[in-house]
Amino acid sequence: MFQGKLVMAASVRQQLVERALTAEKLLEQLSPCLIKLKEATAAKLCAKEVEELKLSNAKLRADVEQLVQRLRRAEEINGVKQVYCSTPTSSPATPNGPSSTAESSVNIPAEKTNQSNTKPEKPQQKKVKPKKEQKAPVKADEAPADISRVLLKVGRIVDVKLHPDADTLYVETVDLAEDKPRTILSGLAGRVPMEQMRDRLALFACNLKPAKMRGILSEGMIMCASSESKIHIVEVPAGAVPGDIVTFSDYPGEPDKQLNPKKKIWEAVAPDLKADENGVATYKGCPFTIAGKGICKAPDCPNFPIR
């Protein structure tokens, strides 16, 4: 009985192998047919799309022709004359006669055609006066290195304290009528009492590049007339308020947004800042002026340099 089952299993196995071989042969035979079927289907789809495009194109041409006819009728109603231009077709010329032509109408207003037939009159030439050369605005880097490049403003010292790491430095909080107060350091500790600094109006150079002094960033410089033994903060005229700007009648230029340390503008200007014999703060003899309010002074320090 066991041997019978083995024989049956071998027979079934042989049948399966034969069927697998038959299936492989059928697949080989059917592959070319499948490829041709795919190509035929793609060709039919392309042909269908081409036909649809042709129909759409024909419809579009008909619509355009209708619009042209409507436009022509509207122009005729409005009194616009129609001019028809003949254009040659692409058919070749016969040896016995001229090439055939097709009439194509082109709507051209009569006024335009008349203009094309007449020669335009030459306009009278007007004498053109030579334009004066306009001077280009002077760039900040090309402007002269004078006091007009420095922004001097009135500020109020709203708070003052000693620098935590330097006995000779004050740390001042200054209201310059800007978005927020500035922190400005000065070496006045020990020379000007703190109570004389607080709530005082003074002049500040406001467009120097900010610099750290013993770890605290200073955003400007207070202006003082000084010698080795004496110092006096430059006084502003009565009526001056924070934000007022100092001007110089002999130097009307605009101040830089920020002085470039590489250009050495401040170094060029500083030697000519001083109080004159009457204690008036000047640059090359031209007084520090706040428009409509007066001049700035250091009355106790005639002929002192201002730093």
Contacts in CASP RR format, 6 or more apart in sequence:
PFRMAT RR
TARGET T0000
AUTHOR 0000-0000-0000
METHOD contacts of the structure
MODEL  1
MFQGKLVMAASVRQQLVERALTAEKLLEQLSPCLIKLKEATAAKLCAKEV
EELKLSNAKLRADVEQLVQRLRRAEEINGVKQVYCSTPTSSPATPNGPSS
TAESSVNIPAEKTNQSNTKPEKPQQKKVKPKKEQKAPVKADEAPADISRV
LLKVGRIVDVKLHPDADTLYVETVDLAEDKPRTILSGLAGRVPMEQMRDR
LALFACNLKPAKMRGILSEGMIMCASSESKIHIVEVPAGAVPGDIVTFSD
YPGEPDKQLNPKKKIWEAVAPDLKADENGVATYKGCPFTIAGKGICKAPD
CPNFPIR
68 107 0 8 1.000
71 107 0 8 1.000
72 82 0 8 1.000
72 105 0 8 1.000
72 107 0 8 1.000
75 82 0 8 1.000
75 107 0 8 1.000
75 109 0 8 1.000
76 82 0 8 1.000
80 107 0 8 1.000
80 109 0 8 1.000
80 110 0 8 1.000
81 109 0 8 1.000
81 110 0 8 1.000
82 105 0 8 1.000
82 107 0 8 1.000
82 108 0 8 1.000
83 106 0 8 1.000
83 107 0 8 1.000
83 108 0 8 1.000
83 110 0 8 1.000
83 113 0 8 1.000
84 103 0 8 1.000
84 104 0 8 1.000
84 105 0 8 1.000
84 106 0 8 1.000
85 104 0 8 1.000
85 105 0 8 1.000
85 106 0 8 1.000
85 108 0 8 1.000
86 101 0 8 1.000
86 102 0 8 1.000
86 103 0 8 1.000
86 104 0 8 1.000
87 101 0 8 1.000
87 102 0 8 1.000
87 104 0 8 1.000
88 99 0 8 1.000
88 101 0 8 1.000
88 102 0 8 1.000
89 99 0 8 1.000
89 100 0 8 1.000
89 101 0 8 1.000
89 102 0 8 1.000
91 99 0 8 1.000
91 100 0 8 1.000
92 99 0 8 1.000
93 99 0 8 1.000
140 149 0 8 1.000
140 256 0 8 1.000
140 257 0 8 1.000
141 260 0 8 1.000
141 263 0 8 1.000
143 149 0 8 1.000
143 253 0 8 1.000
145 263 0 8 1.000
145 264 0 8 1.000
145 265 0 8 1.000
145 268 0 8 1.000
145 269 0 8 1.000
146 251 0 8 1.000
146 268 0 8 1.000
146 269 0 8 1.000
146 283 0 8 1.000
147 248 0 8 1.000
147 251 0 8 1.000
147 269 0 8 1.000
147 272 0 8 1.000
147 273 0 8 1.000
147 283 0 8 1.000
147 284 0 8 1.000
147 286 0 8 1.000
148 248 0 8 1.000
148 251 0 8 1.000
148 252 0 8 1.000
148 253 0 8 1.000
148 254 0 8 1.000
148 255 0 8 1.000
149 253 0 8 1.000
149 255 0 8 1.000
149 256 0 8 1.000
149 259 0 8 1.000
149 265 0 8 1.000
149 269 0 8 1.000
150 205 0 8 1.000
150 207 0 8 1.000
150 255 0 8 1.000
150 256 0 8 1.000
150 259 0 8 1.000
150 265 0 8 1.000
150 266 0 8 1.000
150 269 0 8 1.000
151 205 0 8 1.000
151 206 0 8 1.000
151 207 0 8 1.000
151 245 0 8 1.000
151 255 0 8 1.000
151 256 0 8 1.000
152 203 0 8 1.000
152 204 0 8 1.000
152 205 0 8 1.000
152 206 0 8 1.000
152 223 0 8 1.000
152 245 0 8 1.000
152 246 0 8 1.000
152 288 0 8 1.000
153 176 0 8 1.000
153 203 0 8 1.000
153 204 0 8 1.000
153 206 0 8 1.000
153 242 0 8 1.000
153 243 0 8 1.000
153 244 0 8 1.000
153 245 0 8 1.000
153 246 0 8 1.000
154 176 0 8 1.000
154 201 0 8 1.000
154 202 0 8 1.000
154 203 0 8 1.000
154 204 0 8 1.000
154 236 0 8 1.000
154 240 0 8 1.000
154 241 0 8 1.000
154 242 0 8 1.000
154 243 0 8 1.000
154 244 0 8 1.000
154 245 0 8 1.000
154 246 0 8 1.000
154 290 0 8 1.000
155 174 0 8 1.000
155 175 0 8 1.000
155 176 0 8 1.000
155 177 0 8 1.000
155 201 0 8 1.000
155 202 0 8 1.000
155 203 0 8 1.000
155 204 0 8 1.000
155 242 0 8 1.000
155 243 0 8 1.000
156 174 0 8 1.000
156 175 0 8 1.000
156 199 0 8 1.000
156 200 0 8 1.000
156 201 0 8 1.000
156 242 0 8 1.000
157 172 0 8 1.000
157 173 0 8 1.000
157 174 0 8 1.000
157 197 0 8 1.000
157 198 0 8 1.000
157 199 0 8 1.000
157 200 0 8 1.000
157 202 0 8 1.000
158 173 0 8 1.000
158 174 0 8 1.000
158 175 0 8 1.000
158 181 0 8 1.000
158 198 0 8 1.000
158 199 0 8 1.000
159 172 0 8 1.000
159 173 0 8 1.000
159 198 0 8 1.000
160 170 0 8 1.000
160 171 0 8 1.000
160 172 0 8 1.000
160 173 0 8 1.000
160 194 0 8 1.000
160 197 0 8 1.000
160 198 0 8 1.000
161 170 0 8 1.000
161 171 0 8 1.000
161 194 0 8 1.000
162 169 0 8 1.000
162 170 0 8 1.000
162 171 0 8 1.000
162 189 0 8 1.000
162 194 0 8 1.000
163 169 0 8 1.000
163 170 0 8 1.000
163 171 0 8 1.000
163 185 0 8 1.000
163 189 0 8 1.000
163 213 0 8 1.000
163 214 0 8 1.000
163 216 0 8 1.000
165 214 0 8 1.000
165 215 0 8 1.000
166 189 0 8 1.000
166 213 0 8 1.000
166 214 0 8 1.000
167 189 0 8 1.000
167 190 0 8 1.000
168 187 0 8 1.000
168 189 0 8 1.000
168 190 0 8 1.000
169 185 0 8 1.000
169 186 0 8 1.000
169 187 0 8 1.000
169 189 0 8 1.000
169 213 0 8 1.000
169 214 0 8 1.000
170 185 0 8 1.000
170 186 0 8 1.000
170 187 0 8 1.000
170 188 0 8 1.000
170 189 0 8 1.000
170 194 0 8 1.000
170 197 0 8 1.000
171 183 0 8 1.000
171 185 0 8 1.000
171 216 0 8 1.000
172 183 0 8 1.000
172 184 0 8 1.000
172 185 0 8 1.000
172 186 0 8 1.000
172 197 0 8 1.000
172 222 0 8 1.000
173 181 0 8 1.000
173 182 0 8 1.000
173 183 0 8 1.000
174 181 0 8 1.000
174 182 0 8 1.000
174 183 0 8 1.000
174 184 0 8 1.000
174 204 0 8 1.000
175 181 0 8 1.000
175 242 0 8 1.000
176 182 0 8 1.000
176 204 0 8 1.000
176 206 0 8 1.000
176 242 0 8 1.000
176 243 0 8 1.000
177 241 0 8 1.000
177 242 0 8 1.000
177 243 0 8 1.000
178 243 0 8 1.000
182 204 0 8 1.000
182 206 0 8 1.000
182 219 0 8 1.000
182 220 0 8 1.000
183 216 0 8 1.000
183 217 0 8 1.000
183 218 0 8 1.000
183 219 0 8 1.000
184 204 0 8 1.000
184 218 0 8 1.000
184 219 0 8 1.000
184 220 0 8 1.000
184 221 0 8 1.000
184 222 0 8 1.000
185 213 0 8 1.000
185 216 0 8 1.000
185 218 0 8 1.000
186 221 0 8 1.000
186 222 0 8 1.000
186 224 0 8 1.000
188 197 0 8 1.000
188 222 0 8 1.000
188 224 0 8 1.000
188 231 0 8 1.000
188 233 0 8 1.000
191 231 0 8 1.000
192 231 0 8 1.000
192 233 0 8 1.000
200 233 0 8 1.000
201 236 0 8 1.000
201 240 0 8 1.000
201 242 0 8 1.000
202 222 0 8 1.000
202 223 0 8 1.000
202 233 0 8 1.000
202 234 0 8 1.000
202 236 0 8 1.000
203 222 0 8 1.000
203 223 0 8 1.000
203 234 0 8 1.000
203 236 0 8 1.000
203 246 0 8 1.000
203 281 0 8 1.000
203 288 0 8 1.000
203 296 0 8 1.000
204 220 0 8 1.000
204 221 0 8 1.000
204 222 0 8 1.000
204 223 0 8 1.000
205 220 0 8 1.000
205 221 0 8 1.000
205 223 0 8 1.000
205 266 0 8 1.000
206 219 0 8 1.000
206 220 0 8 1.000
207 255 0 8 1.000
207 256 0 8 1.000
207 257 0 8 1.000
207 258 0 8 1.000
207 259 0 8 1.000
208 220 0 8 1.000
208 221 0 8 1.000
208 258 0 8 1.000
208 259 0 8 1.000
208 266 0 8 1.000
209 258 0 8 1.000
209 259 0 8 1.000
209 260 0 8 1.000
209 261 0 8 1.000
210 217 0 8 1.000
210 218 0 8 1.000
210 219 0 8 1.000
210 220 0 8 1.000
211 217 0 8 1.000
211 218 0 8 1.000
212 218 0 8 1.000
222 233 0 8 1.000
223 233 0 8 1.000
223 234 0 8 1.000
223 273 0 8 1.000
223 281 0 8 1.000
223 306 0 8 1.000
223 307 0 8 1.000
224 231 0 8 1.000
224 232 0 8 1.000
224 233 0 8 1.000
224 234 0 8 1.000
224 298 0 8 1.000
224 306 0 8 1.000
224 307 0 8 1.000
225 231 0 8 1.000
225 232 0 8 1.000
225 234 0 8 1.000
225 274 0 8 1.000
225 275 0 8 1.000
225 279 0 8 1.000
225 281 0 8 1.000
225 298 0 8 1.000
225 301 0 8 1.000
225 304 0 8 1.000
225 305 0 8 1.000
225 306 0 8 1.000
226 232 0 8 1.000
226 301 0 8 1.000
226 304 0 8 1.000
226 305 0 8 1.000
226 306 0 8 1.000
226 307 0 8 1.000
227 301 0 8 1.000
227 304 0 8 1.000
227 305 0 8 1.000
230 300 0 8 1.000
230 301 0 8 1.000
230 304 0 8 1.000
231 301 0 8 1.000
232 298 0 8 1.000
232 299 0 8 1.000
232 300 0 8 1.000
232 301 0 8 1.000
232 304 0 8 1.000
233 298 0 8 1.000
234 281 0 8 1.000
234 288 0 8 1.000
234 296 0 8 1.000
234 297 0 8 1.000
234 298 0 8 1.000
234 306 0 8 1.000
235 296 0 8 1.000
235 297 0 8 1.000
235 298 0 8 1.000
235 299 0 8 1.000
236 244 0 8 1.000
236 290 0 8 1.000
236 293 0 8 1.000
236 296 0 8 1.000
237 290 0 8 1.000
237 293 0 8 1.000
237 294 0 8 1.000
237 295 0 8 1.000
237 296 0 8 1.000
238 293 0 8 1.000
239 293 0 8 1.000
240 290 0 8 1.000
240 293 0 8 1.000
244 290 0 8 1.000
244 293 0 8 1.000
245 290 0 8 1.000
246 288 0 8 1.000
246 289 0 8 1.000
246 290 0 8 1.000
246 296 0 8 1.000
247 289 0 8 1.000
247 290 0 8 1.000
247 291 0 8 1.000
248 283 0 8 1.000
248 286 0 8 1.000
248 287 0 8 1.000
248 288 0 8 1.000
248 289 0 8 1.000
249 286 0 8 1.000
249 289 0 8 1.000
250 284 0 8 1.000
250 286 0 8 1.000
251 283 0 8 1.000
251 286 0 8 1.000
256 265 0 8 1.000
259 265 0 8 1.000
259 266 0 8 1.000
269 283 0 8 1.000
270 307 0 8 1.000
271 305 0 8 1.000
272 283 0 8 1.000
272 284 0 8 1.000
273 281 0 8 1.000
273 282 0 8 1.000
273 283 0 8 1.000
273 305 0 8 1.000
273 306 0 8 1.000
273 307 0 8 1.000
274 281 0 8 1.000
274 282 0 8 1.000
274 303 0 8 1.000
274 304 0 8 1.000
274 305 0 8 1.000
274 306 0 8 1.000
275 281 0 8 1.000
275 282 0 8 1.000
275 297 0 8 1.000
275 298 0 8 1.000
275 301 0 8 1.000
275 302 0 8 1.000
275 303 0 8 1.000
275 304 0 8 1.000
275 306 0 8 1.000
276 282 0 8 1.000
276 285 0 8 1.000
276 302 0 8 1.000
276 303 0 8 1.000
277 302 0 8 1.000
277 303 0 8 1.000
278 302 0 8 1.000
279 297 0 8 1.000
279 298 0 8 1.000
279 299 0 8 1.000
279 301 0 8 1.000
279 302 0 8 1.000
279 303 0 8 1.000
280 287 0 8 1.000
280 288 0 8 1.000
280 295 0 8 1.000
280 296 0 8 1.000
280 297 0 8 1.000
281 287 0 8 1.000
281 288 0 8 1.000
281 295 0 8 1.000
281 296 0 8 1.000
281 297 0 8 1.000
281 298 0 8 1.000
281 306 0 8 1.000
282 288 0 8 1.000
287 295 0 8 1.000
287 296 0 8 1.000
288 295 0 8 1.000
288 296 0 8 1.000
289 295 0 8 1.000
289 296 0 8 1.000
290 296 0 8 1.000
298 304 0 8 1.000
298 306 0 8 1.000
END
